[in-house]
Amino acid sequence: IDRFFSRWENGDISLADKELHRIKTAYPAMYQRMVLQRNQDWVPRFKTMLTAEGTAMVVMGYLHVAGPDSVIVQLEKAGYKVRRI
């Protein structure tokens, strides 16, 4: 876990990408439900949060912000501009 987070902190998500690929290959049905579908489900939640009054905060697992099906990719597909800060 420490390796994942220290690399993430430096902008390197390669370990997370490898882990997601492993999961997708070994457990395709689980990947579909636990990663892809959950990541896609975030898009309407973000839309709701961005149009609501007040401040919102999102906390999600590390593997949901890496890989070709990440929440970031899903938001970009929906037309949002996403940047790492």
C-alpha positions in Angstrom: 0.0 0.0 0.0 2.8 2.4 0.9 4.3 2.0 -2.6 0.9 2.8 -4.2 0.5 6.0 -2.2 4.0 7.2 -2.5 3.9 6.8 -6.3 0.4 8.4 -6.4 1.7 11.4 -4.5 4.3 11.9 -7.2 1.8 11.5 -10.0 2.8 7.9 -10.9 -0.3 5.6 -11.2 1.5 2.7 -13.0 1.2 0.3 -10.0 -2.5 1.0 -9.8 -2.9 0.5 -13.6 -1.1 -2.8 -13.3 -3.3 -3.9 -10.5 -6.5 -2.9 -12.3 -5.3 -4.8 -15.4 -4.7 -7.9 -13.2 -8.2 -7.7 -11.7 -9.8 -7.1 -15.1 -8.1 -10.1 -16.5 -8.5 -12.5 -13.6 -12.0 -11.4 -12.5 -13.8 -9.7 -15.5 -17.3 -9.8 -14.0 -16.1 -8.4 -10.7 -14.2 -5.7 -12.5 -17.3 -4.8 -14.5 -19.4 -4.4 -11.4 -16.9 -3.2 -8.8 -14.8 -0.9 -10.9 -16.4 0.1 -14.2 -20.0 0.4 -13.1 -19.1 2.1 -9.9 -16.9 4.6 -11.7 -19.7 5.4 -14.2 -22.1 5.8 -11.4 -20.0 8.7 -10.0 -20.8 11.0 -13.0 -24.4 11.8 -12.1 -23.3 12.2 -8.5 -20.8 14.8 -9.5 -23.3 16.7 -11.6 -25.7 16.8 -8.6 -22.9 18.0 -6.3 -21.7 20.7 -8.7 -25.2 22.2 -9.1 -26.0 22.1 -5.4 -25.4 24.9 -3.0 -22.4 24.7 -0.7 -19.2 22.8 -0.8 -18.9 19.1 -1.6 -16.0 16.7 -0.9 -15.5 13.3 -2.6 -13.5 10.5 -1.1 -13.0 7.3 -3.1 -10.6 4.4 -3.3 -7.3 4.7 -5.0 -8.1 2.3 -7.8 -11.1 4.4 -8.8 -8.8 7.2 -10.1 -6.5 5.0 -12.2 -6.8 3.0 -15.4 -8.7 3.4 -18.6 -12.1 3.2 -16.9 -11.3 5.5 -14.0 -13.7 8.1 -12.5 -11.5 10.7 -14.2 -12.0 9.1 -17.6 -15.7 8.8 -17.0 -16.0 12.5 -16.1 -14.0 13.5 -19.1 -16.2 11.4 -21.4 -19.2 13.3 -19.9 -17.5 16.6 -20.8 -15.9 17.7 -17.5 -12.4 19.1 -17.4 -10.4 17.3 -14.7 -7.0 18.2 -13.4 -4.8 17.0 -10.7 -4.1 19.5 -8.0 
